[in-house]
């Protein structure tokens, strides 16, 4: 015991000498300028906490009055005081340590997300207060996206390819002019033969490899069509055939989010005019970035009656791509997040699909109870469900689709028996996987675009009365 005490005394003596040496080196002559990494070490000592700079973000940066910014008893405030001038922040880990990261407007720690949800919970306590908040958010989001400034849909007819018929469904590719000279490309899956009224399902695409052409996307659309829905799938802005008009780098323009929201709305407008389309039954589902736009469409378009956002309902992450978070919609209402945006679908049926290996890992404990509370204002808690796959990662894979099909069937009045095998199991093996070429509208050739096709991103902004201020990376 005596030996340990001697070691402790030696440690504190060394620390005192070190601190005194630093103090004598800092004066008002240099505005008490200090290497930030040294101030972080001092914060570690003062608060008895571990702070990791595993990406070496603190190297060679100094800060005036750095040590003066430490506030005893307020660890996270001290960290923010020291790191914020450099657009740096920290994320608290489960073991209590902190890691230094670059500031990202779309991503915060789970602890900060929980505090935000606690704050939002105290903003409204009943249906009436929530409806007021919801209306405020909706008005702001429409303005932030610029939907209220969008030119009217052109009266041109959609460009449709020849219909392809498969086992229980058909596919036809479409290019719809949603703005003057701006064509959204996609495919329409229908029950075949189509004899009865069919629900409509919009499927916003995510950032998964190969876009809407990938096997899992085709399967999802085909299965829903076989069950009795008209399913509309479409390319992300500046992805797939959309790149014939706008280069892939422009996908990171904020206007991408506006075009994707409008694409969903105006494709729904078109689908509603189709023979046998039942506009009283409208669903929307997508994963990742498509999950974001599932929430946006369900929140903003009153025609949507059922929604299934996949691996994107998160209070601490609102999407790293400007096509999701580029228009500042999460600043609406003095600050919101995807959990509250998802809650805007209440009281309409909603299945939230999450997993344990991305930013939706805490949905059962954090986001879902918050959203369920909102549904409780309408006495409809049973209308919102969470399918959580703790051992899975970020995808819209087989197990997640297996959770989605019965939910859509239940609330859109689809026929689940149409996709079951003789053993009563949902069977995706009867779907035909087409080649990319089969899904193109313009054969993926720019020369096949209509003569009025817009190709200038600056002119696209101008349609909304805006200017393109993005600085492109060289």
C-alpha positions in Angstrom: 0.0 0.0 0.0 2.9 2.3 0.9 4.5 1.7 -2.6 1.2 2.5 -4.4 0.9 5.8 -2.5 4.5 6.7 -3.4 3.7 6.0 -7.1 0.6 8.2 -6.9 2.5 11.0 -5.2 5.1 10.8 -8.0 2.4 10.9 -10.7 0.8 14.0 -9.3 4.1 15.7 -8.8 5.0 15.0 -12.5 1.6 16.3 -13.6 2.0 19.4 -11.5 5.4 20.1 -13.0 4.0 19.5 -16.5 1.1 21.8 -15.9 3.3 24.5 -14.4 5.7 24.3 -17.4 2.7 24.7 -19.8 1.3 27.6 -17.7 4.6 29.5 -17.8 4.8 28.9 -21.5 1.4 30.4 -22.1 1.0 34.1 -21.8 -1.2 36.9 -23.1 1.6 37.7 -25.5 0.6 34.7 -27.5 -3.1 34.8 -26.6 -2.4 31.6 -24.5 -2.1 29.6 -27.8 -1.8 25.9 -27.2 -1.6 22.7 -29.4 -5.2 21.3 -29.2 -3.9 17.8 -28.6 -2.4 19.1 -25.4 -5.6 20.7 -24.3 -7.4 17.4 -25.0 -4.9 15.6 -22.8 -5.7 18.1 -20.0 -9.4 17.4 -20.5 -8.7 13.7 -20.2 -7.0 14.4 -16.9 -9.6 16.8 -15.5 -12.5 14.6 -16.3 -10.8 11.2 -16.0 -12.0 10.1 -19.4 -10.3 8.6 -22.5 -10.5 10.6 -25.8 -9.3 8.9 -28.9 -7.9 10.7 -32.0 -7.5 7.6 -34.1 -7.7 9.6 -37.4 -5.1 12.2 -36.3 -7.4 15.1 -36.7 -5.8 17.1 -34.0 -2.3 17.0 -35.5 -0.6 20.4 -35.9 -3.6 22.5 -34.9 -3.4 25.1 -32.2 -6.0 27.3 -30.5 -5.9 30.6 -28.7 -7.1 30.5 -25.1 -7.5 26.8 -25.5 -7.1 25.8 -21.8 -9.4 28.7 -20.8 -12.2 27.0 -22.7 -12.3 24.1 -20.2 -15.4 24.3 -18.0 -15.1 22.2 -14.9 -18.0 19.8 -14.5 -19.1 20.2 -18.1 -17.2 17.7 -20.2 -19.1 17.8 -23.4 -19.3 21.6 -23.3 -15.5 21.8 -22.8 -15.0 19.4 -25.8 -17.3 21.5 -28.0 -15.5 24.7 -26.9 -12.1 23.3 -28.0 -13.1 21.4 -31.1 -15.9 23.4 -32.7 -13.6 26.1 -34.1 -12.1 23.4 -36.3 -15.4 21.7 -37.4 -14.6 18.8 -35.1 -16.8 17.0 -32.7 -16.8 13.9 -30.5 -18.9 10.7 -30.3 -19.3 9.0 -27.0 -18.7 5.2 -27.2 -20.5 2.5 -25.2 -17.4 2.1 -22.8 -17.6 5.8 -21.9 -14.7 7.0 -24.0 -14.9 9.5 -26.8 -13.6 9.6 -30.3 -12.8 12.8 -32.3 -14.5 13.1 -35.7 -15.1 15.8 -38.3 -18.4 17.6 -37.7 -21.2 16.2 -39.9 -24.5 18.0 -40.0 -26.4 14.9 -40.7 -24.9 12.7 -37.9 -24.8 13.1 -34.1 -24.1 10.7 -31.2 -26.9 8.5 -29.9 -26.7 10.4 -26.6 -27.4 13.7 -28.4 -30.1 12.0 -30.4 -31.8 10.8 -27.2 -31.6 14.3 -25.7 -33.2 15.7 -28.9 -36.1 13.2 -28.7 -36.5 14.0 -25.0 -36.8 17.7 -25.9 -39.3 16.9 -28.7 -41.4 14.8 -26.3 -41.9 17.9 -24.2 -43.1 20.0 -27.1 -46.4 18.2 -27.5 -48.5 16.1 -25.2 -51.6 15.2 -27.1 -53.1 14.9 -30.6 -54.0 18.6 -30.9 -50.5 19.8 -30.0 -48.9 17.2 -32.3 -51.1 18.2 -35.2 -49.9 21.8 -34.8 -46.3 20.7 -34.8 -46.9 18.3 -37.7 -48.4 21.1 -39.8 -45.5 23.4 -39.0 -43.0 20.7 -40.1 -44.9 19.9 -43.3 -45.1 23.5 -44.4 -41.4 24.1 -43.7 -40.3 20.8 -45.5 -42.3 21.7 -48.6 -40.6 25.1 -48.7 -37.1 23.7 -47.9 -37.4 21.2 -50.7 -38.7 23.9 -53.0 -41.7 21.9 -54.0 -43.9 25.1 -53.7 -41.7 26.7 -56.4 -41.8 23.8 -58.8 -43.2 24.4 -62.3 -46.3 22.5 -63.2 -46.0 19.0 -64.6 -45.7 19.2 -68.4 -48.7 17.9 -70.4 -46.5 15.6 -72.5 -47.4 11.9 -72.7 -45.1 9.5 -70.9 -42.6 7.5 -72.9 -43.3 3.8 -72.5 -41.5 0.8 -73.8 -43.1 -2.4 -74.9 -44.7 -4.4 -72.1 -42.9 -7.6 -71.0 -45.1 -10.4 -69.5 -43.9 -12.8 -66.8 -45.4 -15.3 -64.3 -48.2 -13.2 -62.7 -46.9 -9.7 -63.6 -45.7 -7.5 -66.4 -43.0 -4.8 -66.7 -42.9 -1.7 -68.8 -40.3 1.0 -68.6 -41.2 4.7 -68.4 -39.8 8.1 -68.8 -42.0 10.8 -67.3 -41.4 14.5 -67.9 -41.8 15.7 -64.3 -40.5 19.2 -65.1 -39.9 21.0 -68.4 -37.1 18.9 -70.0 -36.5 16.8 -66.9 -37.3 13.1 -67.3 -37.6 10.6 -64.5 -36.8 7.1 -65.7 -38.1 3.9 -64.2 -40.2 0.8 -64.6 -43.9 0.0 -63.9 -44.7 -3.5 -62.6 -48.3 -4.6 -62.8 -50.3 -7.7 -62.0 -50.8 -9.8 -65.1 -53.4 -10.3 -66.2 -54.7 -7.1 -64.6 -58.5 -7.4 -64.2 -59.3 -6.0 -60.8 -58.5 -2.8 -59.0 -54.9 -2.6 -57.9 -53.2 -0.8 -55.1 -50.3 1.6 -56.0 -46.9 1.3 -54.5 -44.1 3.8 -55.1 -40.6 2.5 -54.5 -37.9 5.2 -54.1 -34.5 3.8 -54.8 -31.5 3.8 -52.4 -27.7 4.0 -52.9 -27.2 0.3 -53.1 -25.0 -1.0 -55.9 -26.5 -1.2 -59.4 -29.5 1.0 -58.4 -32.9 -0.1 -59.4 -31.5 -2.6 -61.8 -30.1 -4.9 -59.0 -31.7 -8.3 -58.5 -33.2 -7.6 -55.1 -35.0 -4.5 -56.4 -36.5 -6.3 -59.3 -37.7 -9.1 -57.0 -39.3 -6.7 -54.6 -41.2 -4.9 -57.3 -42.2 -8.2 -59.1 -43.5 -9.8 -55.8 -45.6 -6.8 -54.9 -47.1 -6.8 -58.4 -47.9 -10.5 -58.3 -49.7 -9.7 -55.0 -51.9 -7.2 -56.7 -50.2 -3.8 -56.8 -49.1 -1.4 -59.5 -45.5 -0.8 -58.5 -43.5 2.2 -59.8 -39.8 2.1 -59.4 -37.5 4.9 -60.5 -33.9 6.0 -60.8 -32.2 8.3 -58.3 -31.3 11.7 -59.7 -28.1 11.5 -61.7 -28.0 7.7 -61.3 -28.9 5.1 -63.9 -30.4 6.6 -67.1 -30.8 9.9 -65.3 -27.1 10.4 -66.0 -27.9 10.8 -69.6 -29.1 14.3 -68.6 -27.1 15.1 -65.5 -23.6 13.9 -64.7 -23.1 11.6 -61.7 -21.3 14.3 -59.7 -24.5 16.4 -59.7 -26.2 13.7 -57.5 -24.5 15.5 -54.6 -26.2 18.7 -55.5 -29.0 19.6 -53.0 -31.5 19.9 -55.9 -31.2 16.1 -56.1 -33.4 15.7 -53.0 -36.0 18.0 -54.5 -36.1 16.1 -57.8 -36.4 12.8 -56.0 -39.4 13.9 -53.9 -41.1 15.4 -57.0 -40.4 12.2 -58.9 -42.3 10.2 -56.3 -45.2 12.6 -56.2 -45.5 13.0 -60.0 -45.1 9.3 -60.7 -47.9 8.8 -58.2 -50.0 11.4 -60.1 -49.5 9.4 -63.3 -50.1 6.0 -61.7 -53.4 7.3 -60.3 -54.6 7.8 -63.9 -54.0 4.2 -64.9 -56.9 1.8 -65.5 -57.7 -0.3 -62.4 -55.5 2.0 -60.1 -57.1 2.3 -56.7 -56.0 5.7 -55.3 -57.4 4.8 -51.9 -54.7 2.2 -51.4 -51.2 3.8 -51.8 -48.0 2.4 -50.3 -44.4 3.5 -50.4 -41.3 1.6 -49.4 -37.5 1.9 -50.0 -34.2 1.2 -48.2 -31.4 3.5 -47.2 -31.7 6.7 -49.2 -34.9 5.2 -50.5 -35.9 4.8 -46.9 -35.4 8.5 -46.4 -37.6 9.3 -49.4 -40.2 6.8 -48.1 -40.5 8.9 -45.0 -40.6 12.2 -46.9 -43.3 11.0 -49.3 -45.4 9.6 -46.4 -45.0 12.8 -44.5 -45.8 15.2 -47.4 -48.2 13.4 -49.7 -51.6 12.7 -48.0 -52.4 10.1 -50.6 -50.0 7.6 -49.1 -51.9 5.2 -46.8 -49.1 2.7 -45.9 -45.3 3.2 -45.5 -42.4 0.9 -44.9 -39.1 2.8 -44.5 -36.1 0.4 -44.3 -32.8 0.9 -42.5 -33.1 4.7 -42.3 -35.3 5.7 -39.4 -32.7 7.1 -37.0 -32.6 10.0 -34.6 -28.8 10.3 -34.9 -28.3 10.0 -38.7 -30.4 11.8 -41.3 -28.5 10.5 -44.4 -25.0 11.4 -45.6 -26.0 12.2 -49.1 -27.3 15.7 -50.1 -30.2 13.9 -51.9 -31.5 13.2 -48.4 -30.2 15.9 -46.2 -29.0 18.6 -48.6 -32.0 21.0 -48.3 -31.9 21.5 -44.5 -35.3 19.9 -43.9 -34.1 18.7 -40.5 -33.7 22.3 -39.4 -37.5 22.6 -39.7 -39.4 23.3 -36.4 -36.2 24.6 -34.8 -34.7 21.1 -35.3 -36.2 17.7 -36.1 -34.8 14.3 -37.1 -35.9 11.2 -39.0 -37.7 9.7 -36.1 -40.1 12.7 -35.9 -40.4 12.7 -39.7 -41.4 9.1 -39.6 -43.9 9.9 -36.9 -45.6 12.4 -39.3 -47.1 9.3 -41.1 -49.3 8.7 -38.0 -51.9 7.3 -37.7 -51.5 5.5 -41.0 -50.0 2.0 -40.9 -46.2 2.0 -40.8 -43.6 -0.8 -40.5 -40.2 0.4 -39.5 -37.4 -2.0 -40.5 -34.1 -1.7 -38.7 -30.9 -3.7 -38.1 -28.1 -4.1 -35.6 -25.2 -3.1 -37.7 -25.9 0.4 -38.9 -27.3 3.7 -37.5 -30.7 2.0 -36.9 -29.2 -0.3 -34.3 -31.0 1.4 -31.4 -34.5 1.8 -33.0 -36.2 -0.7 -30.6 -34.9 1.3 -27.6 -34.8 4.9 -28.8 -36.7 5.8 -32.0 -39.6 3.3 -31.9 -40.9 4.2 -28.5 -40.9 7.9 -29.5 -42.8 7.1 -32.8 -45.2 4.7 -31.0 -46.1 7.5 -28.5 -47.2 9.7 -31.4 -49.4 6.9 -32.8 -50.8 6.7 -29.2 -52.3 10.2 -29.6 -54.7 8.6 -32.2 -55.2 5.4 -30.2 -53.4 3.6 -33.1 -50.3 2.2 -31.5 -51.1 -1.1 -33.1 -50.7 0.5 -36.5 -47.0 1.0 -36.2 -44.6 -1.9 -35.9 -40.8 -2.4 -35.8 -39.1 -5.4 -37.4 -35.5 -5.4 -36.0 -32.8 -7.7 -37.4 -30.1 -7.4 -34.7 -27.6 -9.6 -36.5 -28.0 -8.0 -39.9 -26.5 -5.0 -41.7 -27.5 -2.2 -44.0 -29.6 -3.6 -46.9 -33.1 -4.4 -48.1 -32.4 -8.1 -48.1 -34.5 -11.3 -48.1 -35.4 -11.3 -44.4 -36.5 -7.6 -44.5 -38.6 -8.2 -47.6 -40.2 -11.2 -45.8 -41.3 -8.8 -43.1 -42.6 -6.2 -45.5 -44.7 -8.4 -47.8 -47.3 -9.5 -45.1 -47.5 -5.9 -43.8 -48.2 -4.5 -47.2 -50.7 -7.3 -47.9 -52.6 -6.6 -44.7 -53.0 -2.9 -45.0 -53.2 -2.6 -48.8 -55.5 -5.6 -49.2 -53.1 -7.5 -51.4 -53.3 -11.3 -52.0 -50.3 -12.9 -50.2 -51.4 -16.3 -51.5 -50.3 -15.3 -55.0 -46.6 -15.5 -53.9 -46.8 -18.6 -51.7 -45.6 -22.0 -52.8 -47.3 -25.4 -52.1 -45.8 -25.4 -48.6 -47.4 -22.1 -47.7 -44.1 -20.2 -47.8 -43.5 -16.9 -49.5 -41.4 -17.8 -52.5 -39.4 -15.3 -54.6 -38.1 -17.9 -57.0 -40.8 -17.3 -59.6 -39.6 -13.8 -60.3 -37.6 -13.2 -63.5 -34.4 -11.2 -63.2 -34.0 -9.0 -66.3 -30.8 -7.6 -67.8 -29.9 -3.9 -67.4 -30.6 -3.4 -71.1 -34.2 -4.7 -70.7 -34.9 -2.0 -68.0 -33.6 1.0 -70.0 -36.0 3.5 -71.6 -33.5 5.2 -73.9 -31.2 2.2 -74.4 -28.9 4.2 -72.0 -27.9 6.4 -75.0 -28.0 10.2 -74.8 -28.9 10.6 -78.5 -32.2 8.8 -77.7 -33.3 11.5 -75.3 -36.2 13.8 -76.3 -35.1 17.0 -78.1 -36.1 19.2 -75.1 -34.2 17.2 -72.6 -32.4 19.5 -70.1 -28.7 18.8 -69.5 -27.6 21.8 -67.6 -27.7 21.6 -63.8 -27.6 25.4 -63.6 -30.8 25.6 -65.7 -32.4 23.0 -63.5 -31.9 25.2 -60.4 -33.2 28.1 -62.5 -36.5 26.3 -62.9 -37.0 26.8 -59.2 -35.8 30.4 -59.2 -32.5 29.3 -57.6 -28.8 29.5 -58.3 -26.4 26.6 -58.2 -23.9 27.5 -55.5 -22.2 24.2 -55.2 -18.4 24.1 -55.5 -17.4 21.0 -57.3 -14.3 19.0 -56.3 -11.5 18.9 -58.8 
